[in-house]
Structure formats: C-alpha cells, structure tokens
C-alpha cells in the first residue's frame, strides 16, 4: 500500500489510477494523516443469460392495439 500526499497525488493522478486498476491500494494523506483511499471499482455487471425470462413474461394481443386519443395527446 502506497501513501502519497495530496500535492503529489494531483500531479500523479493518472499513475495512481493505473495502480488502483492493477489491484494496488493507494492512500492519499493530508500531511501525515491518511484521508482517502483509491481502489478500483469492481465490475458491477451480473451474470446475464439470454432467455432467462422466457415464458415468464406475457404480452397479450391488446398490447398492439392503438392507444386511446387522450393518451396519444400526452405523448405529443
């Protein structure tokens, strides 16, 4: 874990971000007191499987009916 001052962090931000993306932890200190930690954000995407909802959602034939005039006016 690397500790760096705010002043140095401002001038080396790109390098610090790269280190965090590689899994290293970087601590930024105000003087000698640590105040923040830079860490990479983990991928928040879940495991998606095509067809996972097949058969669970139903769309009836009324879905394709024209909208009533009052609702069409609200869309315009």
VOKOL-104875 format. One record per atom (N, C-alpha, C): residue number from 1; residue in one letter; atom name; y negated, z, x negated. Coordinates in pm, whole numbers, plus 50000, padded with zeros to 5 digits. Layout:
<recs>
+------+------+------+-------+-------+-------+
! resi ! resn ! name !     v !     w !     u !
+------+------+------+-------+-------+-------+
!  NUM !    A !   CA !     Y !     Z !     X !
...
+------+------+------+-------+-------+-------+
</recs>
This chain:
<recs>
+------+------+------+-------+-------+-------+
! resi ! resn ! name !     v !     w !     u !
+------+------+------+-------+-------+-------+
!    1 !    X !    N ! 50118 ! 50000 ! 49914 !
!    1 !    X !   CA ! 50000 ! 50000 ! 50000 !
!    1 !    X !    C ! 49876 ! 50000 ! 49910 !
!    2 !    X !    N ! 49790 ! 49904 ! 49936 !
!    2 !    X !   CA ! 49668 ! 49892 ! 49857 !
!    2 !    X !    C ! 49551 ! 49954 ! 49933 !
!    3 !    X !    N ! 49469 ! 50031 ! 49865 !
!    3 !    X !   CA ! 49347 ! 50086 ! 49924 !
!    3 !    X !    C ! 49229 ! 50020 ! 49856 !
!    4 !    X !    N ! 49136 ! 49972 ! 49937 !
!    4 !    X !   CA ! 49022 ! 49897 ! 49885 !
!    4 !    X !    C ! 48895 ! 49942 ! 49957 !
!    5 !    X !    N ! 48782 ! 49936 ! 49891 !
!    5 !    X !   CA ! 48656 ! 49979 ! 49954 !
!    5 !    X !    C ! 48607 ! 49872 ! 50050 !
!    6 !    X !    N ! 48518 ! 49913 ! 50139 !
!    6 !    X !   CA ! 48462 ! 49820 ! 50237 !
!    6 !    X !    C ! 48391 ! 49705 ! 50166 !
!    7 !    X !    N ! 48315 ! 49735 ! 50064 !
!    7 !    X !   CA ! 48242 ! 49631 ! 49992 !
!    7 !    X !    C ! 48337 ! 49525 ! 49935 !
!    8 !    X !    N ! 48445 ! 49570 ! 49870 !
!    8 !    X !   CA ! 48542 ! 49475 ! 49815 !
!    8 !    X !    C ! 48614 ! 49401 ! 49925 !
!    9 !    X !    N ! 48641 ! 49469 ! 50037 !
!    9 !    X !   CA ! 48711 ! 49405 ! 50148 !
!    9 !    X !    C ! 48628 ! 49290 ! 50205 !
!   10 !    X !    N ! 48496 ! 49307 ! 50210 !
!   10 !    X !   CA ! 48411 ! 49199 ! 50260 !
!   10 !    X !    C ! 48422 ! 49074 ! 50174 !
!   11 !    X !    N ! 48432 ! 49092 ! 50045 !
!   11 !    X !   CA ! 48437 ! 48977 ! 49955 !
!   11 !    X !    C ! 48577 ! 48920 ! 49940 !
!   12 !    X !    N ! 48679 ! 48996 ! 49979 !
!   12 !    X !   CA ! 48817 ! 48952 ! 49959 !
!   12 !    X !    C ! 48897 ! 48947 ! 50089 !
!   13 !    X !    N ! 48828 ! 48928 ! 50200 !
!   13 !    X !   CA ! 48895 ! 48936 ! 50329 !
!   13 !    X !    C ! 49011 ! 48838 ! 50342 !
!   14 !    X !    N ! 48992 ! 48713 ! 50302 !
!   14 !    X !   CA ! 49100 ! 48614 ! 50314 !
!   14 !    X !    C ! 49224 ! 48658 ! 50236 !
!   15 !    X !    N ! 49206 ! 48708 ! 50116 !
!   15 !    X !   CA ! 49318 ! 48754 ! 50034 !
!   15 !    X !    C ! 49388 ! 48872 ! 50101 !
!   16 !    X !    N ! 49309 ! 48962 ! 50160 !
!   16 !    X !   CA ! 49369 ! 49079 ! 50226 !
!   16 !    X !    C ! 49448 ! 49038 ! 50350 !
!   17 !    X !    N ! 49398 ! 48941 ! 50422 !
!   17 !    X !   CA ! 49470 ! 48893 ! 50541 !
!   17 !    X !    C ! 49603 ! 48830 ! 50498 !
!   18 !    X !    N ! 49601 ! 48753 ! 50392 !
!   18 !    X !   CA ! 49725 ! 48693 ! 50342 !
!   18 !    X !    C ! 49827 ! 48800 ! 50303 !
!   19 !    X !    N ! 49779 ! 48905 ! 50237 !
!   19 !    X !   CA ! 49869 ! 49014 ! 50200 !
!   19 !    X !    C ! 49931 ! 49078 ! 50324 !
!   20 !    X !    N ! 49849 ! 49100 ! 50427 !
!   20 !    X !   CA ! 49899 ! 49160 ! 50550 !
!   20 !    X !    C ! 50001 ! 49069 ! 50617 !
!   21 !    X !    N ! 49977 ! 48939 ! 50615 !
!   21 !    X !   CA ! 50070 ! 48844 ! 50675 !
!   21 !    X !    C ! 50204 ! 48842 ! 50602 !
!   22 !    X !    N ! 50204 ! 48876 ! 50475 !
!   22 !    X !   CA ! 50328 ! 48884 ! 50398 !
!   22 !    X !    C ! 50400 ! 49017 ! 50419 !
!   23 !    X !    N ! 50342 ! 49103 ! 50501 !
!   23 !    X !   CA ! 50406 ! 49231 ! 50532 !
!   23 !    X !    C ! 50352 ! 49349 ! 50455 !
!   24 !    X !    N ! 50254 ! 49326 ! 50369 !
!   24 !    X !   CA ! 50197 ! 49437 ! 50294 !
!   24 !    X !    C ! 50093 ! 49508 ! 50380 !
!   25 !    X !    N ! 50075 ! 49636 ! 50354 !
!   25 !    X !   CA ! 49977 ! 49714 ! 50427 !
!   25 !    X !    C ! 49855 ! 49733 ! 50338 !
!   26 !    X !    N ! 49737 ! 49709 ! 50395 !
!   26 !    X !   CA ! 49612 ! 49723 ! 50320 !
!   26 !    X !    C ! 49526 ! 49825 ! 50393 !
!   27 !    X !    N ! 49475 ! 49922 ! 50318 !
!   27 !    X !   CA ! 49390 ! 50026 ! 50375 !
!   27 !    X !    C ! 49249 ! 50004 ! 50322 !
!   28 !    X !    N ! 49152 ! 50008 ! 50414 !
!   28 !    X !   CA ! 49011 ! 49996 ! 50375 !
!   28 !    X !    C ! 48949 ! 50135 ! 50386 !
!   29 !    X !    N ! 48877 ! 50171 ! 50278 !
!   29 !    X !   CA ! 48820 ! 50306 ! 50271 !
!   29 !    X !    C ! 48668 ! 50299 ! 50264 !
!   30 !    X !    N ! 48607 ! 50397 ! 50324 !
!   30 !    X !   CA ! 48462 ! 50417 ! 50312 !
!   30 !    X !    C ! 48446 ! 50524 ! 50204 !
!   31 !    X !    N ! 48407 ! 50478 ! 50087 !
!   31 !    X !   CA ! 48406 ! 50569 ! 49973 !
!   31 !    X !    C ! 48549 ! 50598 ! 49933 !
!   32 !    X !    N ! 48588 ! 50723 ! 49937 !
!   32 !    X !   CA ! 48726 ! 50758 ! 49906 !
!   32 !    X !    C ! 48806 ! 50794 ! 50030 !
!   33 !    X !    N ! 48741 ! 50784 ! 50148 !
!   33 !    X !   CA ! 48809 ! 50822 ! 50272 !
!   33 !    X !    C ! 48864 ! 50698 ! 50343 !
!   34 !    X !    N ! 48996 ! 50687 ! 50362 !
!   34 !    X !   CA ! 49054 ! 50573 ! 50434 !
!   34 !    X !    C ! 49007 ! 50573 ! 50579 !
!   35 !    X !    N ! 48966 ! 50453 ! 50627 !
!   35 !    X !   CA ! 48916 ! 50446 ! 50765 !
!   35 !    X !    C ! 48992 ! 50346 ! 50852 !
!   36 !    X !    N ! 49043 ! 50237 ! 50793 !
!   36 !    X !   CA ! 49120 ! 50140 ! 50873 !
!   36 !    X !    C ! 49237 ! 50087 ! 50792 !
!   37 !    X !    N ! 49332 ! 50031 ! 50865 !
!   37 !    X !   CA ! 49450 ! 49971 ! 50803 !
!   37 !    X !    C ! 49462 ! 49829 ! 50855 !
!   38 !    X !    N ! 49486 ! 49734 ! 50766 !
!   38 !    X !   CA ! 49508 ! 49594 ! 50806 !
!   38 !    X !    C ! 49657 ! 49569 ! 50804 !
!   39 !    X !    N ! 49711 ! 49529 ! 50917 !
!   39 !    X !   CA ! 49852 ! 49492 ! 50928 !
!   39 !    X !    C ! 49861 ! 49364 ! 51011 !
!   40 !    X !    N ! 49963 ! 49287 ! 50989 !
!   40 !    X !   CA ! 49982 ! 49163 ! 51063 !
!   40 !    X !    C ! 50024 ! 49194 ! 51207 !
!   41 !    X !    N ! 49984 ! 49109 ! 51297 !
!   41 !    X !   CA ! 50025 ! 49122 ! 51438 !
!   41 !    X !    C ! 50160 ! 49055 ! 51452 !
!   42 !    X !    N ! 50253 ! 49126 ! 51511 !
!   42 !    X !   CA ! 50386 ! 49069 ! 51532 !
!   42 !    X !    C ! 50380 ! 48964 ! 51642 !
!   43 !    X !    N ! 50468 ! 48869 ! 51633 !
!   43 !    X !   CA ! 50475 ! 48763 ! 51734 !
!   43 !    X !    C ! 50509 ! 48826 ! 51869 !
!   44 !    X !    N ! 50426 ! 48804 ! 51968 !
!   44 !    X !   CA ! 50445 ! 48868 ! 52098 !
!   44 !    X !    C ! 50523 ! 48781 ! 52196 !
!   45 !    X !    N ! 50564 ! 48667 ! 52151 !
!   45 !    X !   CA ! 50641 ! 48580 ! 52240 !
!   45 !    X !    C ! 50780 ! 48637 ! 52263 !
!   46 !    X !    N ! 50821 ! 48634 ! 52385 !
!   46 !    X !   CA ! 50954 ! 48682 ! 52418 !
!   46 !    X !    C ! 51055 ! 48569 ! 52408 !
!   47 !    X !    N ! 51178 ! 48602 ! 52428 !
!   47 !    X !   CA ! 51283 ! 48500 ! 52429 !
!   47 !    X !    C ! 51283 ! 48432 ! 52564 !
!   48 !    X !    N ! 51243 ! 48306 ! 52564 !
!   48 !    X !   CA ! 51240 ! 48229 ! 52688 !
!   48 !    X !    C ! 51358 ! 48135 ! 52690 !
!   49 !    X !    N ! 51422 ! 48127 ! 52805 !
!   49 !    X !   CA ! 51537 ! 48040 ! 52819 !
!   49 !    X !    C ! 51509 ! 47944 ! 52934 !
!   50 !    X !    N ! 51514 ! 47814 ! 52907 !
!   50 !    X !   CA ! 51494 ! 47718 ! 53015 !
!   50 !    X !    C ! 51596 ! 47740 ! 53127 !
!   51 !    X !    N ! 51547 ! 47737 ! 53248 !
!   51 !    X !   CA ! 51636 ! 47753 ! 53363 !
!   51 !    X !    C ! 51668 ! 47896 ! 53399 !
!   52 !    X !    N ! 51601 ! 47993 ! 53338 !
!   52 !    X !   CA ! 51632 ! 48133 ! 53363 !
!   52 !    X !    C ! 51604 ! 48172 ! 53508 !
!   53 !    X !    N ! 51510 ! 48105 ! 53573 !
!   53 !    X !   CA ! 51476 ! 48137 ! 53713 !
!   53 !    X !    C ! 51541 ! 48040 ! 53813 !
!   54 !    X !    N ! 51628 ! 47954 ! 53765 !
!   54 !    X !   CA ! 51691 ! 47857 ! 53854 !
!   54 !    X !    C ! 51765 ! 47929 ! 53967 !
!   55 !    X !    N ! 51735 ! 47888 ! 54089 !
!   55 !    X !   CA ! 51798 ! 47947 ! 54206 !
!   55 !    X !    C ! 51730 ! 48074 ! 54255 !
!   56 !    X !    N ! 51632 ! 48125 ! 54181 !
!   56 !    X !   CA ! 51565 ! 48248 ! 54221 !
!   56 !    X !    C ! 51433 ! 48221 ! 54292 !
!   57 !    X !    N ! 51377 ! 48102 ! 54278 !
!   57 !    X !   CA ! 51253 ! 48066 ! 54343 !
!   57 !    X !    C ! 51280 ! 47957 ! 54446 !
!   58 !    X !    N ! 51222 ! 47973 ! 54562 !
!   58 !    X !   CA ! 51241 ! 47875 ! 54669 !
!   58 !    X !    C ! 51107 ! 47818 ! 54710 !
!   59 !    X !    N ! 51100 ! 47686 ! 54721 !
!   59 !    X !   CA ! 50981 ! 47617 ! 54771 !
!   59 !    X !    C ! 51025 ! 47543 ! 54896 !
!   60 !    X !    N ! 50970 ! 47585 ! 55008 !
!   60 !    X !   CA ! 51005 ! 47522 ! 55134 !
!   60 !    X !    C ! 50931 ! 47391 ! 55155 !
!   61 !    X !    N ! 50972 ! 47314 ! 55252 !
!   61 !    X !   CA ! 50907 ! 47185 ! 55278 !
!   61 !    X !    C ! 50760 ! 47199 ! 55319 !
!   62 !    X !    N ! 50722 ! 47314 ! 55374 !
!   62 !    X !   CA ! 50582 ! 47335 ! 55414 !
!   62 !    X !    C ! 50488 ! 47338 ! 55294 !
!   63 !    X !    N ! 50542 ! 47358 ! 55175 !
!   63 !    X !   CA ! 50460 ! 47358 ! 55054 !
!   63 !    X !    C ! 50387 ! 47224 ! 55037 !
!   64 !    X !    N ! 50452 ! 47116 ! 55081 !
!   64 !    X !   CA ! 50397 ! 46982 ! 55062 !
!   64 !    X !    C ! 50311 ! 46936 ! 55179 !
!   65 !    X !    N ! 50298 ! 47019 ! 55282 !
!   65 !    X !   CA ! 50211 ! 46984 ! 55395 !
!   65 !    X !    C ! 50065 ! 46985 ! 55351 !
!   66 !    X !    N ! 49982 ! 46901 ! 55412 !
!   66 !    X !   CA ! 49838 ! 46902 ! 55378 !
!   66 !    X !    C ! 49777 ! 47038 ! 55410 !
!   67 !    X !    N ! 49678 ! 47077 ! 55332 !
!   67 !    X !   CA ! 49608 ! 47203 ! 55356 !
!   67 !    X !    C ! 49518 ! 47191 ! 55478 !
!   68 !    X !    N ! 49497 ! 47302 ! 55549 !
!   68 !    X !   CA ! 49403 ! 47300 ! 55661 !
!   68 !    X !    C ! 49261 ! 47269 ! 55611 !
!   69 !    X !    N ! 49180 ! 47212 ! 55699 !
!   69 !    X !   CA ! 49044 ! 47171 ! 55661 !
!   69 !    X !    C ! 48962 ! 47288 ! 55604 !
!   70 !    X !    N ! 48971 ! 47407 ! 55666 !
!   70 !    X !   CA ! 48890 ! 47519 ! 55617 !
!   70 !    X !    C ! 48929 ! 47559 ! 55474 !
!   71 !    X !    N ! 49056 ! 47549 ! 55441 !
!   71 !    X !   CA ! 49097 ! 47582 ! 55305 !
!   71 !    X !    C ! 49057 ! 47472 ! 55207 !
!   72 !    X !    N ! 49064 ! 47349 ! 55250 !
!   72 !    X !   CA ! 49019 ! 47238 ! 55164 !
!   72 !    X !    C ! 48870 ! 47253 ! 55131 !
!   73 !    X !    N ! 48792 ! 47299 ! 55226 !
!   73 !    X !   CA ! 48648 ! 47319 ! 55202 !
!   73 !    X !    C ! 48623 ! 47426 ! 55096 !
!   74 !    X !    N ! 48706 ! 47529 ! 55095 !
!   74 !    X !   CA ! 48690 ! 47635 ! 54995 !
!   74 !    X !    C ! 48721 ! 47585 ! 54855 !
!   75 !    X !    N ! 48803 ! 47483 ! 54840 !
!   75 !    X !   CA ! 48836 ! 47428 ! 54710 !
!   75 !    X !    C ! 48727 ! 47335 ! 54657 !
!   76 !    X !    N ! 48643 ! 47287 ! 54744 !
!   76 !    X !   CA ! 48540 ! 47192 ! 54700 !
!   76 !    X !    C ! 48414 ! 47263 ! 54656 !
+------+------+------+-------+-------+-------+
</recs>
